[in-house]
Amino acid sequence: MAEYRLCSSQLREYAPKLVCGDRVLLSGTVYTARDAAHKRIVSMMDDKKQLPFELDGAAIYYAGPTPAPPGLPIGSCGPTTSSRMDPYAPLLLDNGLAAMIGKGPRNSDVIDAIVRNKAVYLCAIGGAGALAAQCITLCEVIAFDDLGCESVKRLEFCDFPLIVGIDCNGGSIFS
């Protein structure tokens, strides 16, 4: 297995080189969104409204961070179960999403969309949200503030540790 140090803006370019099981230290901009936010984003797409962030080349982290303690940019920020986003992921991938970050397996429709769009699914370590938060240098709510911890946030990662869960050829650590 290979190890990569990548910027989020390089995910589209590097996706064909990544193989399931590879390790990635990711830096750069990543957006949080869970199922409630995904539902709203898809509704905005259906209504031809401007999205809270550009999908093309973006990475979404399936997380609902806790409030930041004093002096820190974010509280605990571990991954949530990715399968809850499976109904929405193919549409987002078909509209340019480069990567998803979460935990757990994905359904066959999502895997097909990953392959079709040469994207990648990265896995974060579950149960280590406080440790993961140490790799986040900025957190700002950019949409759906009423959703609380599930609002869409823009995060800045610095060497956030991930494993390639599903690569752009459909290789999976889950099979």
C-alpha positions in Angstrom: 0.0 0.0 0.0 1.2 3.5 -0.8 1.1 6.6 1.2 0.2 10.1 -0.1 0.2 13.6 1.2 -2.4 15.4 -0.8 -4.2 18.7 -0.9 -8.0 18.4 -1.3 -7.7 20.3 -4.7 -5.6 17.4 -6.0 -8.1 14.6 -5.3 -9.6 14.6 -8.8 -6.1 14.4 -10.3 -4.8 11.7 -7.9 -8.0 9.5 -7.8 -6.8 7.3 -10.6 -3.5 6.6 -8.8 -5.1 5.7 -5.4 -5.8 2.1 -4.6 -8.0 0.8 -1.9 -6.0 0.5 1.3 -3.6 3.3 0.4 -3.1 5.9 3.2 -3.7 9.6 2.6 -2.8 12.6 4.7 -5.3 15.2 3.4 -4.9 19.0 3.7 -7.1 21.7 2.3 -10.7 22.6 2.1 -13.4 20.0 2.9 -17.1 20.4 3.5 -19.2 18.7 6.1 -22.7 17.4 5.2 -24.8 14.6 6.6 -28.2 13.3 5.5 -30.3 16.3 6.4 -27.9 18.6 4.5 -27.7 16.2 1.6 -31.5 16.2 1.3 -31.5 20.0 1.1 -28.6 20.2 -1.3 -30.4 17.8 -3.7 -33.6 19.8 -3.3 -31.6 22.9 -4.3 -30.2 21.1 -7.3 -33.7 20.1 -8.3 -34.9 23.7 -8.0 -31.8 25.0 -9.9 -30.7 27.1 -6.9 -27.1 28.0 -6.2 -25.5 25.5 -3.9 -23.6 26.5 -0.7 -20.3 25.3 -2.3 -19.0 24.3 -5.7 -19.4 20.6 -6.1 -16.9 20.3 -8.9 -13.7 18.8 -7.4 -15.0 19.1 -3.8 -14.7 16.6 -1.0 -17.5 16.1 1.5 -16.8 14.7 5.0 -19.8 13.0 6.6 -19.4 14.5 10.0 -21.4 16.5 12.5 -18.7 18.3 14.6 -19.4 19.2 18.2 -19.1 22.8 19.3 -15.5 24.2 19.6 -14.1 24.4 23.1 -12.4 27.7 24.0 -9.3 28.4 21.9 -10.0 25.6 19.4 -11.5 25.8 15.9 -13.7 22.7 16.4 -14.9 20.1 18.8 -14.8 16.4 18.3 -15.2 15.6 14.5 -15.3 12.0 13.7 -17.0 10.4 10.7 -20.6 9.2 10.6 -21.9 6.1 8.9 -21.7 6.8 5.1 -24.6 4.6 4.0 -27.1 7.2 5.1 -25.9 9.4 2.3 -26.1 6.6 -0.3 -29.4 7.8 -1.8 -27.8 11.2 -2.6 -24.2 10.3 -3.4 -24.6 9.3 -7.1 -26.2 12.6 -8.1 -23.5 14.6 -6.3 -20.7 12.5 -7.9 -22.3 12.9 -11.3 -22.2 16.7 -10.7 -18.5 16.8 -10.0 -18.0 15.7 -6.4 -14.4 14.3 -6.3 -14.3 12.6 -2.9 -16.4 11.5 0.1 -15.1 10.9 3.5 -16.8 8.7 6.1 -16.9 5.3 7.6 -18.4 1.9 6.5 -19.3 0.3 3.2 -21.3 1.9 0.3 -24.0 0.4 -1.9 -23.5 -0.7 -5.4 -25.1 2.5 -6.9 -22.5 4.6 -5.1 -19.7 2.3 -6.1 -20.8 2.5 -9.8 -21.0 6.3 -9.5 -17.4 6.4 -8.0 -16.1 4.4 -10.9 -18.2 6.3 -13.6 -16.8 9.6 -12.3 -13.3 8.6 -11.4 -13.9 9.7 -7.8 -12.7 8.2 -4.5 -14.2 7.2 -1.1 -11.9 7.8 1.8 -12.4 6.4 5.3 -11.7 8.2 8.5 -11.1 6.3 11.8 -14.3 6.0 13.7 -14.4 6.6 17.5 -11.4 9.0 17.3 -13.2 12.3 16.7 -11.2 14.3 19.3 -8.0 13.1 17.6 -9.3 13.9 14.2 -10.2 17.4 15.4 -6.5 18.1 16.0 -6.0 18.0 12.2 -8.7 20.7 11.5 -7.5 24.3 11.6 -10.7 26.1 10.6 -14.4 25.5 10.8 -17.1 27.9 9.6 -20.8 27.3 9.0 -21.7 28.1 5.4 -25.2 26.8 5.1 -28.2 25.4 7.0 -27.3 26.9 10.4 -30.7 25.7 11.7 -29.4 22.1 11.4 -26.9 22.7 14.3 -24.1 20.2 14.2 -25.4 18.9 10.9 -25.1 22.3 9.2 -22.8 22.5 6.2 -19.4 23.7 7.3 -16.2 24.5 5.5 -13.2 22.9 7.2 -9.5 23.3 6.6 -7.6 20.0 7.1 -4.0 19.7 7.8 -2.6 16.2 7.3 -6.0 14.5 8.2 -5.3 10.7 8.2 -7.5 8.7 5.8 -7.5 5.3 4.1 -8.8 4.8 0.5 -12.0 2.7 1.1 -13.2 2.5 -2.5 -11.0 3.5 -5.4 -12.0 4.8 -8.8 -11.8 1.3 -10.3 -14.3 -0.1 -7.7 -11.7 -1.8 -5.5 -12.9 -1.9 -2.0 -11.5 -2.6 1.4 -15.0 -3.8 2.3 -15.0 -6.8 -0.1 
